[in-house]
Amino acid sequence: MDLPDWNDPKLGAMKACALWLVQEIGVGQLFTKHQLREAFPRKSQIDRRMRDLRDFGWRIDTNREDASLGPHEHRFVEQGVAVWEPGKATRQVGVTITAADRHELMVRDGRKCRSCGIGPGENYAGTYVASQLDVARRAVKLPTGETEVQLLIECSRCRIGGREWVADLADMLDQVDKLQTYEKQMLSQWIERDARGFSEVEDLWALYRTLPAESRDEVRGRLK
């Protein structure tokens, strides 16, 4: 089936943008905001219409998802639903996130990455790279067997690393049921505090793991 021409004036902005990405850019290729706006000088809010494609399974990365990109660069990573086909643009496969939703999620998740705990603008350990927090979509396999997309706050690094991961809630709940009473109490305390405390020995173990081999030998010798 031949694709419509992205230049067709009868097309809406989102459909035209999708076709432009397919026909002019290509999956895996870079483009800039200037190129996008230059291609659609008469389409209002073309940036927003491009972002709308993410709700239909299109993956278009910015420097939030890919640190190698410049502030005005995008990478067309994956094509989603063919929104130019009749009826396809009304069946969204993602979750639309408003500014109010984003603020509510930030407050709910404590303004920290749920995966690594870093706060907004904090430097990653051993680097001068500052974190950027945003809403991430996480596929969750429910006890019913269905898979649902749920939202959480993650930093750009964790969003990239966890993009293909599906959380198995049914399996986790099953493991919780198998815990001993004291283990359930301990887990419950961590969940209530939304943090796990570490003992002095556990902190030393974590530090030991970061040492070079020569220094690890010194620690082993001292323990003997």
N, C-alpha and C positions, 0 to 999 in steps of 0.2 A: 504494500500500500504506500503510495507516494505521500510524502509529508507536505502540508501546506507551506507556502512561502512565508518566512517570518516577516517579510515586508508587507504582507497583505494588510491594508488599512482597516479591514473588517474585523481583524482579530483584536481581542482585548489585550491589555498590557501584559498580564501574566502569561497568557498563551504565546504571545509574540516573543516574550523574553525566553520562554522554554525552547521554542523553535530556534531562536538565535543561538542559544547555547549549544544545541545539537548540531546545527548546520554551519555555524561560523567559528565556534570555539573548539568543541570536541571534548569528550571525557578525558580527564587527566591533565588538561591544559590550563594555563594561567590566563587571567584577563584582569583588567583594572576597572575601577569605577568610572574613569574617564571614557574608556571604550564603551561601557554600557550606556552611559548618558549620551555619548556621541551617536550611538546606533539608534537611540530613541529620543531625539530632541523634542518631539511633540507629545510624548507619553508622560503624563504627570506621575510623580512618585514611583518612578520605575525601580528605584532601589528597593522600595517596600514590596512591590509586586514580585521582584526576584526572590526576596526573603519568603514570600508566601509559598513559593514552590517547595520549601522544606516541609510544609504541612502535607505534601503529596509524595513524600519519600525521596525528594531530590536532595542530594548532599552537595552543598556549595560551601567550602571552607573559607574562613578568613584567618587573620593572624591569631585569633582567639583559639582556633582549633589546630592551626599549623603555625608554629613559631617561626618557620622559615619564610613566611609571607610578609611582605611589607604592609603598612597600615592601609594602603589603598588597593591592595591586591586580593584577588579571589582565586580559588582553584575549583574547577568544575569536576567533582570527584565521582559522582554517580547520578545516572538518570533515574527518575522515579516514574510516577504515573504519567501517561501521555495525555496531559491536560487539554490538548487541542482536540482530542477526539470527543464526539458528542456525549454528554453526560458525565465524563470523567472528572471535570473540574468541580463537580459538586460533591464528590465522594472523597473527603479528606481522610488520609490514612495516618495522620499525625495528630498532634495536640497543639491548638493555637494558643499562644501565650501572650497575654496583654501586659502592659507596664504594671498594672495593678497586681496581676498574678505574680509577676517577677518579684515585686516588692514583698508580697505576702510570703512567697517561698523563701526569700532571703531571711525574713524575720523568723519564720518557722524553723529553718535549718541553722539558726544562730550566726548567720553571716560568715560561715566557714564551709570549706569543702567537706562534704560528708565522707569522702574517701580517705583523704590524707590529713584533714584538719587545718590546713593552712587558711589564713585570713586574707581578705582583699588587699593587694598591694604589698604583701609580705614577700621577701626574697626567699626563693628556694634555697635550701641548705647548700652552702659551698658555691653559690652562684650570685650574680648580680641581676638575675632575672626575676622580675616581680610577678606575682600570681594575678590572674584575672578570673573572677568568679562569674558564673552564668548558670542558666538553667540547663540541665541535662535530661535527656529522655532515657529511661531505663526500662528495658523489657523485663517483666516479672511473670514467671509461671505461677499461676494461682493454684490453690488446692483443688479447684474444680477441673484443672487440666487446661484451662484457657490461658492465653498469654495476653497481658495487658501492659500498655505503656504508661508508666508512672513518672512523676517529675521529682527532681531533687537538685540541690545546688552542688556543683563541682567546679574545680579549677580546670583551666584549659588542658593541663597535662593529664589529669585523671579522666576527663571527658574523652580524650583521644584513646587512652589505654583501655577504657571500659566500654567503648562504643558497641562492640559485638557481643558483650557478655549478657547472658540472660540469667537473672536471679531466680533460683528455684525456691520459692517461699514454702511450698509443700514439704520439700525435703528438710528445710531448716526447722519448720514447726515439728516435724517428726523427730528430729534430733533433740529439740528442746524437751519433748515429752519423755525422752529416754534419760535425761539427766537425773543425777541423784538430787535429793532435796537440798543439800548444802550447795550444790553447783547451781541449782535454779535460783537460790537466794543470792549467791554471788553475782550471777548474771543479771538478776533483777536490780541489784544495787548499781551495777555499772550502767544499766539502761536508764535508771532514774537520774543518775548524775550526768548521763550522756558522756561519760569518760571512764577510762579504766586506770586505776592507780597502780603503779609499779613499785615493787619492793626494791630495796637497795641492791640486793643481789641481781635482780633482773636488770636494773640500770647498769650495773657493772658488766653483765653479760653483753648487753647491747653495745657498750663502749669497747669491750674486748673484741667484738666482731669487726670493728672498724680499724683495728690496729694492723700494722705491717707484720710480717711473719716473725721478724727478729724480736719485736716487742711482745708478740703473743708467747714466744718461747720464755721470755722473762717472767710473764705472769704465770705460766705453767710451772716454772721452776720455783716461784715463790709459794705456790700452793702445795708443793711437795715438801 
